[in-house]
Amino acid sequence: MLRQPYLLFLGDAPDLLAAKVAKGIRDWRPDAAVGQLRLPGCKPDMGLPDMTVAEAADAGAKTLVVGVANRGGVISRQWIAVLKEALAAGMDLAAGLHNHLHDEPELVEAAQKAGRQLFDVRVPQHDYPIADGSRRSGRRCLTVGTDCSVGKMYASMAIEREMHERGLNATFRATGQTGILITGGGVPLDAVVADFMAGAVEWLTPDNDADHWDIIEGQGSLFHPSYSGVTLALIHGGQPDALVLCHEPERPHMRGLPHYTLPGLTDVLSLAERCAHIVNPAARTVGVALNTSALDERAARAWIERAREETGLPATDPIRYGAGPLVDALESL
């Protein structure tokens, strides 16, 4: 188990999306972090006290969490000195990068010398089965997106929170490093061998009570050339009864691919449902979750109305205005 509280390491992140791991912890577990550590050139700010390693140790930090999710998920050479300093100060290290902490000899040696632990959250902890597509009891909702990093995890967690407030039986199922760090469990799906990805999602969302909802955190996008595979595995392994379509308005292009424009809402809705019908013919999209954090009030309201008109479905920003319309739609199924 990860020791809390955390020191959130933002490194030299160029924008807020690159620091989405730290932002997720800050937003959903604000009491779990004592401060942030930023290197020169770091642009995002979590609104936490800026601390050195020594200051964080004095404040009681037990684990330095690498809160950066850069393209490719690599450990920068510029980070090594700080990470070793944290180990020497008595902290464990936790990261969800593709480049594992245990693959860095300097960090392994420093951890052994300090008697501290390295936690690679993106390393699968189980032997997952190959999916067989058998029907399972219980109900499942999956968030799907027009692109990466549009708010699928936030929408999923907001839906779970609203369902709990209504006394409904629901569980958020984490499929990425940030969700796992927030909740303490899940499947690091993009690190699972391709043949076992859908089976890992089946394992994560087993038979359950008839009134229980698994709220499955979406990943990637069916329209993203780099990450469409993980999305399809979630759809087929999750066997969703309901889909919630997630979108960030006015994004200029696909994340990391300036030569690809974003698909339209109805294009994503149509393709996602067609894929879902392979494993659950009754699957349907029940609503649209917009990430309007970059918009003013008037523009946010206009986009919500536009999404309603384009799709004929309930639409909301589940963080800004609440997930009520989405949960209303789930309850009506």
N, C-alpha and C positions, 0 to 999 in steps of 0.2 A: 504494500500500500504506500502511496505517496504521502510523505510527511508534509503537513501544513503548519504555518502559512507559507506562501510562495513569495519569491522575488521574481517578477516577470521581466525576462530579458528580451528587449526589443531590438538589440543589435543595431544595425545600420539600415533598418527597414525604410524603403523609399516612400511608402504610402500606407494607408490604414488597412487596405486589403492584404498587404504583405504581413501585417501584424494581427491577422484575424484570430490567431490562437489566443494571444494575450487579451484581445478585445472580448472574445467569448467568455473567458474566465472572469474578466472585470465585470461584464454585464450580468452574468448568471450566477457567479459565486463571488460577489464583491468582498465578502469578509475573508476570503481565502488568500488575499494578496496584501502584503505590507507595503510594497513599493514597486517601482520600475527602474530598470537600468538601461540607459540609452547611450550608444556610442556616437561620436561625432558624425553628423550627416543624417541621423535618424529623424524622420519627419513626423511620424504619428506620436500622439501623447494620450496615454490612458487616463490622465487626470489623477494619477497616483503620485506620491512623493518620489522625486528622483533621488536615488540612493547609490552609493558605492557598495561594493561587496561587503566591506567592513561595516558600513552603516546598517545594511540589511541584516547582517549577522547579529549586530547589537540589538536590532529591533525584533529579533526572534525568528527570522526567516529560516526555514528548515530545508527547502528545496528551491533551487533555481530552475524555473521552467523556461525553456526556449520558446518564446511566444511568437516566433517568426515562422511563416510558411512561405518561403520564397520559391520561385519557379525551379523545379527540379529537386527541392527539398534537401539542399546541401548545407553542410557545416562550413562556414567561411573560415579561412585561416585567420582572419582578423578577430574571430571570437575566442580562439583557443586560450589565450592568456587569461581572459576574464573567467572562462569556464573552469580552468585549473585553479584560479584564485578562489572561486566559490567552493570547490572541493576542499581546498586547504583550510578554508574558514569554517568547515564543518557542515556544509550543505550537500545534499544529494543533487544530482542533475536529472532532469526529465525533458525529453524531446519527442516530437512526433514526426521527425524528418525521415526521408528515404535514406539519407546518409546517417547511419546509426552512430550513436555515441560509442558503442562497443567496437566500432570499426576504426576508432581513432586511438592509436597506441599511446599517445601522450595522455589522453583522458583516462584510459584504462589504468595506466601506471599511477597517475595522480590519485585516482579513486582508491586503488589498493593501498597506496601509501597513507592516505587520510582515513581509511576505514569507512569510506562512504560508498553509496550505490549509484549506478547508472540505470535509468529507466528509459528504454526505447519503446514508447507507446505504440509505434507503428509496426512492431514485430508481433505477428500472430501468436497467440498463446495456446491455440488448440489445433488438433488435426480435424479439419472440416470435411464433411462428406461431399460427394458429388450430388448436386440437386436431382430430385426425381419428379418434382412437380405435383406430388400428391397433395390433395386438399387437406387443409388443417382447420381445426376449430378455432373460434375467436375471429376478430375482425382486425383489418390492417389498413392503415392510411400511409401513403408514401408521398413525400414532397418531390416534385420534379421541377426542373428549371429550364429557362431559355439559355442559361450560360452557367459557368462556374461562379461561385462566390456571389450569388444574388440574394442569399438569405434563407436557404433551405433549412439549415440547422435552426436559425432563429424562429422561423415559422413553425417548425416542428415542436420546439420547446414551448412556444407561446400557445400552440394548440393543446399540448399536454397540460400546461398550467391552467388554461381556461376549463378544460375538462375536469381537472381536479377540483377547481373552485365550484363546479356544478355537482360535485359528488360522483362523477363518472369514473369508471374503471379504465385507466389508461396508463401506458408506460412508454416513455421516450426511449427509442432504440438507437444508440449512437453507432455511426459507421465511419467516423473520421476522428483524427487525433484530438481535435478540440472538444468534441462531444465526450470522448472517453476521459479526457482530463477533467471535464466538468462533472460527469456523473460517476466516474470510477469503473465503468464497464462498457463493453461493446465489442465491435469487430473493426479493426483497421483495414477496411475493405480493399483499398487500393494497394495494399501490400500482400494480399492473398493471391496465390497462384491462380491464373485465369480460369482453369477448369473447375476450381473449387469456390469461386466467388459467389455464385448463386446458391450453392450449398451452404456457404457460411451465413447467408441471409436467412435461409430456411432454419438453420441452427439457432440463429439469433431470435427468430420469431416463431417459436414452436406452438403446438396445440395449446389453447388457453380456454378460459371460460367464454361462454357464448356472448356475454356482454362486454368482454374486454377488448380494448383497442390498443394495438401496437402502433405507435406513431413513429414511423421509420424515417430517419434522417436521410435525405437524398444527397447524391453526389454527382458532380459533372453535369453533362447535358447530352441528350441524344444527338444534338446538332453540333457538338464540339468535336472536331476531328481528333483531338488529343485524348479526350476522356469519355467518349461515348460508351466504351465497353463497360465501365463500372456502373453507369446508369442502367444499361440493359440488364446487368446482373441483379441489380436491386429490384427492377420491375419483375423479372421472372422468379427470383428467389423470394421476394416479398409477397408475391401473389396478392397484390393490394385489392381491397374492395373499393377504395376511394383514392383518388389522386388530387393533390393540391398543387396547382401550377404557380411557380415562383418566378418573379421577374423584377429586375431593377430598371426603371424607366430611364430613357435617354442615355443609356450606356452606348458609347460610340462604336464599339466592335467587340467581338468575342475576347474573353480574357486571354491576354498573351498573344492574340492572333489578329493584328490590325488589318489583315487582308481578308477577314471574314466578318460579315455583318451578322447581327442577331436575327434569329428567325422571328416570325410573328407569333402572337399568343395562340391563335387557332391552329397554326402549323404544328406547334409543340403539342398542343392538346390532342390533335388528331393522331399524330404518330405515337405518342405515349399510350393512348387508349388502345390503338391497334396492337401494340406490343403487349400490353397488359391482358388483352383478350385471349392471348395464346394460353395463359395459365389461369385466367379467371374471366370467363365471358361476360360476367356481370359487372366488371370493373367500370367505373365512371369517374370523370373529373367533377369535383363538387364545388370548387371555388378557386379564386386567384388571390395569392398573397404577394403584395407589392412591397418592395423596399424603397420607400420614398425619403430616406434619410438625407439625401442630397437636395431635396426640393423644398420650396416654401409651402405654406399652407394651401394657398390657392392652386398651385401646380399639383400638389399631392391629391387634393380633392378632384381635380380635373382628370388626373390619370386613373383614379379609382372608378370614376364614372365611365371613362373611355374603356377600361377593362371590362366593366359590366356590359357595356353595349356590344363590344367585340365578341365576347364569349357567351353572353346570356347567363352568366353565373354570378353568384355573390363575390364581391371583391372588397379587400380591405388591406391596410398596412397593419399586420397583427401586432407590431411593436408600438406603432404610433397611435392606433385607434382600437387595438384589441382584436383578439381572434374570434370574437363572438359570432360573426356571420359564418365563419368556416365551421365552427363547432355546431351551430344551428343546422348547417347542411349535413354534417355527419350524423347528427341525432335523427335527422329525417329519413335516413336510409333504412 
